[in-house]
């Protein structure tokens, strides 16, 4: 119960940061996707179920406040959280390379999903324009934010949610 409350608080804080502070520091209209970083981080540190929970409610907040197509972001974030949770037992939590790759890949897949279901179905066929003007800069900006925020999420996970991690120890660590 304690970990779910902390994850809920993290979702709300990251949503508020993404909508206020990161909107002010956007570069050429591109803002980093902090909620995606949170979903990937929680999925990698806590497992599939926590990643899916975090992704669903993060996407639901975005759908409630910004997107006219209700449930689309919740579905995308939920899949990203679940997919990143599949890797939770095969890497060490304090290694930064896997979260960086997962955040970059997740942001790319999120951009492709947004393009396919919100632009392509309306007849806008400029994929490569969308790729180099929106997707790649957002992906790079998200990776930079991942470098900063993953350590914070790791510290919060280690400090406040460590009791539930005993059953999720790595396969590589001998007991």
HULIN-V434744 format. One record per pair of residues at least 12 apart in sequence whose ideal C-beta (glycine too) atoms are under 8 Angstrom apart, sorted by the first residue. I is the first residue (numbers start at 0). GAP is how many residues later the second one is. If there is no record, write none. Layout:
i=I gap=GAP
i=I gap=GAP
This chain:
i=1 gap=158
i=1 gap=159
i=1 gap=161
i=2 gap=43
i=2 gap=47
i=2 gap=157
i=2 gap=158
i=2 gap=160
i=2 gap=161
i=3 gap=49
i=5 gap=150
i=5 gap=154
i=5 gap=155
i=6 gap=35
i=6 gap=43
i=6 gap=46
i=6 gap=47
i=7 gap=49
i=9 gap=28
i=9 gap=32
i=9 gap=44
i=9 gap=143
i=9 gap=146
i=10 gap=24
i=10 gap=27
i=10 gap=43
i=10 gap=46
i=10 gap=47
i=10 gap=50
i=11 gap=49
i=13 gap=20
i=13 gap=21
i=13 gap=23
i=13 gap=24
i=13 gap=44
i=14 gap=20
i=14 gap=43
i=14 gap=46
i=14 gap=47
i=16 gap=17
i=17 gap=13
i=17 gap=14
i=17 gap=15
i=17 gap=16
i=17 gap=17
i=18 gap=46
i=21 gap=12
i=21 gap=123
i=26 gap=110
i=26 gap=114
i=27 gap=109
i=29 gap=104
i=29 gap=107
i=29 gap=108
i=29 gap=111
i=30 gap=107
i=30 gap=110
i=31 gap=106
i=31 gap=109
i=31 gap=110
i=31 gap=112
i=31 gap=113
i=32 gap=74
i=32 gap=77
i=32 gap=105
i=32 gap=109
i=32 gap=112
i=33 gap=111
i=33 gap=115
i=34 gap=23
i=34 gap=24
i=34 gap=26
i=34 gap=27
i=34 gap=42
i=35 gap=22
i=35 gap=41
i=35 gap=44
i=35 gap=67
i=35 gap=70
i=35 gap=71
i=35 gap=74
i=35 gap=106
i=36 gap=66
i=36 gap=105
i=36 gap=108
i=36 gap=109
i=36 gap=112
i=36 gap=113
i=36 gap=116
i=37 gap=16
i=37 gap=20
i=37 gap=111
i=37 gap=115
i=38 gap=12
i=38 gap=15
i=38 gap=16
i=38 gap=19
i=38 gap=38
i=38 gap=41
i=38 gap=42
i=38 gap=45
i=38 gap=67
i=39 gap=40
i=39 gap=41
i=39 gap=44
i=39 gap=59
i=39 gap=62
i=39 gap=63
i=39 gap=66
i=39 gap=106
i=40 gap=58
i=40 gap=105
i=40 gap=108
i=40 gap=109
i=40 gap=112
i=40 gap=113
i=40 gap=116
i=41 gap=12
i=41 gap=39
i=41 gap=111
i=41 gap=115
i=42 gap=12
i=42 gap=37
i=42 gap=38
i=42 gap=39
i=42 gap=40
i=42 gap=41
i=42 gap=42
i=42 gap=44
i=42 gap=45
i=42 gap=59
i=43 gap=40
i=43 gap=41
i=43 gap=43
i=43 gap=44
i=43 gap=47
i=43 gap=49
i=43 gap=54
i=43 gap=55
i=43 gap=58
i=44 gap=43
i=44 gap=48
i=44 gap=108
i=44 gap=109
i=44 gap=112
i=44 gap=120
i=45 gap=39
i=45 gap=42
i=45 gap=111
i=45 gap=115
i=45 gap=118
i=45 gap=119
i=45 gap=122
i=46 gap=38
i=46 gap=41
i=46 gap=42
i=46 gap=121
i=47 gap=33
i=47 gap=34
i=47 gap=37
i=47 gap=38
i=47 gap=40
i=48 gap=36
i=49 gap=31
i=49 gap=35
i=50 gap=29
i=50 gap=30
i=50 gap=31
i=50 gap=32
i=50 gap=33
i=50 gap=34
i=50 gap=37
i=51 gap=26
i=51 gap=29
i=51 gap=30
i=51 gap=33
i=52 gap=28
i=53 gap=23
i=53 gap=27
i=54 gap=19
i=54 gap=21
i=54 gap=22
i=54 gap=23
i=54 gap=24
i=54 gap=25
i=54 gap=26
i=54 gap=27
i=55 gap=18
i=55 gap=21
i=55 gap=22
i=55 gap=25
i=56 gap=17
i=57 gap=16
i=57 gap=19
i=57 gap=23
i=58 gap=13
i=58 gap=14
i=58 gap=15
i=58 gap=16
i=58 gap=17
i=58 gap=18
i=58 gap=19
i=59 gap=13
i=59 gap=14
i=61 gap=12
i=61 gap=15
i=68 gap=48
i=68 gap=49
i=71 gap=45
i=71 gap=46
i=75 gap=33
i=75 gap=34
i=75 gap=37
i=75 gap=38
i=76 gap=33
i=79 gap=26
i=79 gap=29
i=79 gap=30
i=82 gap=23
i=83 gap=18
i=83 gap=22
i=86 gap=15
i=87 gap=80
i=88 gap=79
i=88 gap=80
i=88 gap=81
i=88 gap=82
i=89 gap=80
i=89 gap=81
i=89 gap=82
i=90 gap=79
i=91 gap=78
i=91 gap=80
i=92 gap=61
i=92 gap=64
i=92 gap=65
i=93 gap=60
i=95 gap=51
i=95 gap=54
i=95 gap=55
i=98 gap=47
i=98 gap=51
i=99 gap=43
i=99 gap=46
i=99 gap=47
i=99 gap=50
i=102 gap=39
i=102 gap=40
i=102 gap=43
i=103 gap=35
i=103 gap=38
i=103 gap=39
i=106 gap=28
i=106 gap=31
i=106 gap=32
i=106 gap=35
i=106 gap=36
i=107 gap=27
i=107 gap=31
i=110 gap=19
i=110 gap=20
i=110 gap=23
i=110 gap=24
i=110 gap=27
i=110 gap=28
i=111 gap=23
i=114 gap=12
i=114 gap=15
i=114 gap=20
